[in-house]
Amino acid sequence: MLRVTAAVMAALALTGCSGASVENLLTAPKLTQEQSEIYQALINSSGSSIRLKYPRGGDFRSAFVLQDIDSDPGDEALVFYESQSVQSGESALRLKVLDKNAEGKWEAVYDLACVGSEVDSISFANLGSCDSTEIIVCYSMLNQTEKTVSVLDYADGIMSELYSSSYSCMEVIDLNADGEQELVTVVPDKVSQMATAMMFTRTDDGFRKLSETRLSGVAADYIGVTKGELFEGTTALFLDYSKGGGQYGTDVVYCTGSRITSPVNRRVGADGTAYNLISRFTNDYMTDIRCRDIDGDGYVEIPSMTPLPGYETLQKSEQLCAVEWYGVENNTYKRRFYSYYSSKYNFALIFPSRWQGIVSAVVNSQDNEIIFISYSAEKGVVVDKSTELLRIRTIDKEDTERLVNSKDFRMIGENEESVICIKESTGYLTGTLALTESELQNSLIIL
């Protein structure tokens, strides 16, 4: 208990809270000498009624961020803090820039009022052809749903804002393959409930937007961003998002020439109903699936779901689905693979063309296995001697009993935690649907 009390008191002193003095501290804050000097310079400038704010994400989590942000030799110190002595109407969240003076002492040189209540991240970039460092700060408001990105420039002792906007996600990347970094933001539109991707750069003429494109997905919660190759020579951002209610989708952003673009994720069915081609959902059988290079060829694929044969008429909560993996050709989504995918059981099985439409699956959760069956409308989804093809079972390496009880299975793969085993039926081995050993090895992917 004594150690806990000391740590708490040290933290209170560091964040400028009253009620604790240096003389009463049992354990002093473990700051480096340089950090202590920066903190003292901050107190000298802003007073003791402050609370340090720590970035909640990104590569820089310290309260003291050291970075060379101007053309002068040496690093500057950037410190986020919350002031309790601001004027009415001013932002309590501040960013202080400190630099060393001619005597080599740290002193505050600039104070910036920030636009949010929490600091999500701070990062640094060299955008475009200018020989300068941009400071990119992402903020969130108290309700955590509204986020703002601010691009800052520091020169001649002055911090200026180059760009500020609400955003759903943001990345720095060379998207147009010109050898220079661009800022790509996805900006939601509350009115249309759609989102727009914008690409920015910095030139001698200033900070400017290169192009923008409307995305097919709703302006919802982007839950993952993957950087990767879409096809040879083309880098893309794969934006997985949640539509709420267990519904998911993906937007893909890349460049054609110098312009940002995104494939249209809309199709019109035979009955005239419009739907999203790239669409996924979760239930007790299907988990959240993200973009990935499913076949290991260096190009990222985009997942979508379609019910397996025999599950089409069931409610979504009861459907077992195949996962279709798409690429992009001529700015259009094109299916590459049709698979069964199970993150729970740590494998995916890519179906050969002769399986598609006539092979389905049944989950046997008691034995941690998937049973693949031949399907016909007459028999439906039935597991018996006439329909069963093969079983793929996942066994925890520490589960000795289950390993012993699976002697009639043979191992075909493993990861750090599990062994993946297979058992083929006699009818499968002698039938037209049987995979050769080479086909099986090429089709099975261990996750």
Backbone hydrogen bonds, N-H to C=O, Kabsch-Sander energy under -0.5 kcal/mol:
donor,donor_aa,acceptor,acceptor_aa,energy
5,T,1,M,-2.3
6,A,2,L,-2.0
7,A,3,R,-2.4
8,V,4,V,-2.5
9,M,5,T,-2.5
10,A,6,A,-2.3
11,A,7,A,-2.1
12,L,8,V,-2.4
13,A,9,M,-2.1
14,L,10,A,-2.2
15,T,11,A,-1.9
16,G,13,A,-1.2
17,C,12,L,-2.2
24,N,21,S,-0.6
25,L,21,S,-0.7
25,L,22,V,-0.9
31,L,29,P,-1.8
36,S,32,T,-2.5
37,E,33,Q,-2.0
38,I,34,E,-2.3
39,Y,35,Q,-2.8
40,Q,36,S,-2.2
41,A,37,E,-2.1
42,L,38,I,-2.1
43,I,39,Y,-2.3
44,N,40,Q,-2.5
45,S,41,A,-1.4
46,S,42,L,-2.9
47,G,43,I,-2.5
50,I,48,S,-2.0
51,R,82,E,-1.8
53,K,80,F,-2.1
56,R,119,V,-2.1
57,G,120,D,-1.8
61,R,59,D,-0.7
65,V,63,A,-0.6
65,V,78,L,-2.3
66,L,64,F,-0.6
67,Q,65,V,-0.5
67,Q,76,E,-2.4
69,I,67,Q,-1.0
76,E,67,Q,-2.8
77,A,98,L,-2.7
78,L,65,V,-2.7
79,V,96,K,-2.3
81,Y,94,R,-2.1
82,E,51,R,-2.9
83,S,81,Y,-0.5
83,S,92,A,-2.6
84,Q,49,S,-2.3
90,E,87,Q,-2.1
94,R,81,Y,-3.2
95,L,112,L,-2.4
96,K,79,V,-3.0
97,V,110,Y,-3.0
98,L,77,A,-2.7
98,L,96,K,-0.5
99,D,107,E,-2.5
101,N,105,K,-2.7
104,G,101,N,-2.1
107,E,99,D,-2.3
109,V,97,V,-3.0
110,Y,97,V,-1.6
112,L,95,L,-2.7
114,C,93,L,-2.7
117,S,140,S,-2.0
118,E,140,S,-2.1
120,D,118,E,-0.7
120,D,138,C,-2.5
121,S,138,C,-1.5
123,S,136,I,-2.3
125,A,134,E,-2.1
127,L,125,A,-0.5
128,G,181,Q,-2.2
129,S,202,R,-1.0
130,C,127,L,-0.7
130,C,202,R,-0.8
132,S,130,C,-1.7
134,E,125,A,-3.2
134,E,132,S,-0.5
135,I,152,L,-2.7
136,I,123,S,-2.8
136,I,134,E,-0.6
137,V,135,I,-0.6
137,V,150,S,-2.7
138,C,121,S,-2.5
139,Y,148,T,-3.3
140,S,118,E,-1.9
141,M,146,E,-1.9
144,Q,141,M,-1.7
147,K,145,T,-0.5
148,T,139,Y,-2.1
149,V,165,S,-2.7
150,S,137,V,-2.7
151,V,163,Y,-2.9
152,L,135,I,-3.3
152,L,150,S,-0.6
153,D,160,S,-2.9
154,Y,69,I,-0.5
154,Y,133,T,-0.5
155,A,153,D,-0.5
155,A,158,I,-2.3
158,I,155,A,-2.0
160,S,153,D,-3.1
160,S,158,I,-0.6
162,L,151,V,-3.0
162,L,160,S,-0.6
163,Y,151,V,-1.3
165,S,149,V,-1.8
167,Y,147,K,-1.6
168,S,186,V,-3.7
169,C,186,V,-0.9
171,E,184,V,-2.5
173,I,171,E,-0.5
173,I,182,E,-2.4
175,L,173,I,-1.4
181,Q,126,N,-0.7
182,E,173,I,-2.3
183,L,200,F,-2.1
184,V,171,E,-3.1
184,V,182,E,-0.6
185,T,183,L,-0.5
185,T,198,M,-2.2
186,V,169,C,-2.5
187,V,185,T,-0.6
187,V,196,T,-3.1
189,D,194,M,-2.5
190,K,188,P,-0.5
193,Q,189,D,-2.0
194,M,189,D,-0.6
195,A,217,G,-0.8
196,T,187,V,-2.3
197,A,213,T,-2.7
198,M,185,T,-2.9
199,M,211,S,-2.4
200,F,183,L,-2.9
201,T,208,R,-2.3
203,T,206,G,-2.7
206,G,203,T,-1.7
208,R,201,T,-2.3
208,R,206,G,-0.5
210,L,199,M,-3.1
211,S,199,M,-1.1
213,T,197,A,-2.3
215,L,195,A,-2.9
219,A,193,Q,-2.1
220,A,218,V,-2.5
221,D,242,S,-1.2
222,Y,220,A,-0.8
223,I,221,D,-0.6
223,I,240,D,-1.8
224,G,240,D,-1.5
226,T,238,F,-2.2
228,G,236,A,-2.0
229,E,298,G,-0.5
230,L,234,T,-2.8
231,F,234,T,-0.9
234,T,231,F,-2.5
235,T,233,G,-0.5
236,A,228,G,-3.0
237,L,253,V,-2.7
238,F,226,T,-2.8
239,L,237,L,-0.7
239,L,251,D,-3.4
240,D,224,G,-2.3
240,D,238,F,-0.8
241,Y,249,G,-2.6
242,S,221,D,-2.9
243,K,247,Q,-3.1
244,G,247,Q,-0.7
247,Q,244,G,-1.2
248,Y,280,R,-2.8
249,G,241,Y,-2.1
251,D,239,L,-2.3
253,V,237,L,-2.6
254,Y,261,T,-2.2
256,T,259,R,-2.6
257,G,255,C,-0.6
259,R,256,T,-1.7
261,T,254,Y,-3.2
264,V,331,N,-0.8
265,N,263,P,-0.5
266,R,264,V,-0.5
267,R,275,Y,-2.9
269,G,267,R,-0.5
269,G,273,T,-3.1
272,G,269,G,-2.1
275,Y,267,R,-2.8
279,S,277,L,-0.9
280,R,248,Y,-2.4
282,T,246,G,-1.4
283,N,286,M,-2.1
284,D,317,S,-0.5
287,T,285,Y,-0.5
292,R,301,E,-1.6
294,I,292,R,-1.4
300,V,229,E,-2.5
301,E,292,R,-2.8
302,I,326,Y,-2.5
304,S,324,E,-2.2
305,M,279,S,-2.3
306,T,322,A,-2.0
308,L,320,L,-2.4
311,Y,308,L,-2.4
314,L,311,Y,-1.1
318,E,315,Q,-2.1
319,Q,315,Q,-0.7
319,Q,316,K,-0.8
322,A,306,T,-3.1
323,V,339,S,-2.9
324,E,304,S,-2.6
324,E,322,A,-0.6
325,W,337,F,-2.7
326,Y,302,I,-2.9
326,Y,324,E,-0.5
327,G,334,K,-2.8
329,E,332,T,-2.8
332,T,329,E,-1.2
334,K,327,G,-2.3
336,R,325,W,-3.4
337,F,325,W,-1.8
339,S,323,V,-2.1
340,Y,349,L,-2.4
342,S,347,F,-2.4
347,F,342,S,-1.8
348,A,445,I,-2.4
349,L,340,Y,-2.9
350,I,443,S,-2.4
351,F,338,Y,-3.0
355,W,352,P,-1.9
356,Q,352,P,-1.0
358,I,355,W,-1.9
359,V,355,W,-1.6
360,S,373,I,-2.6
362,V,371,I,-2.2
364,N,362,V,-0.5
364,N,369,E,-2.8
365,S,363,V,-0.6
367,D,364,N,-0.8
368,N,365,S,-0.8
369,E,364,N,-2.1
370,I,392,I,-2.3
371,I,362,V,-3.0
372,F,370,I,-0.6
372,F,390,L,-3.0
373,I,360,S,-1.9
374,S,387,T,-2.3
375,Y,358,I,-3.2
376,S,380,G,-0.5
380,G,376,S,-2.9
382,V,380,G,-1.4
384,D,382,V,-0.7
387,T,384,D,-1.0
388,E,384,D,-2.8
389,L,372,F,-2.9
390,L,372,F,-1.2
391,R,423,K,-2.5
392,I,370,I,-2.3
393,R,391,R,-0.5
393,R,421,C,-2.4
394,T,368,N,-2.6
395,I,419,V,-2.7
397,K,417,E,-2.7
399,D,396,D,-1.8
400,T,398,E,-1.6
403,L,399,D,-2.0
404,V,400,T,-2.4
405,N,401,E,-2.2
406,S,403,L,-1.1
407,K,404,V,-0.8
409,F,406,S,-1.9
410,R,422,I,-2.5
412,I,420,I,-2.9
413,G,420,I,-1.4
415,N,418,S,-2.1
419,V,395,I,-2.7
420,I,413,G,-3.2
421,C,393,R,-3.1
421,C,419,V,-0.6
422,I,410,R,-2.6
423,K,391,R,-2.2
425,S,389,L,-2.7
429,L,425,S,-2.1
430,T,426,T,-1.4
431,G,427,G,-0.6
431,G,428,Y,-1.0
434,A,431,G,-0.9
440,L,436,T,-2.7
441,Q,437,E,-2.3
442,N,438,S,-2.0
443,S,439,E,-1.8
444,L,440,L,-2.2
445,I,348,A,-3.1
447,L,346,N,-2.1
447,L,445,I,-0.5
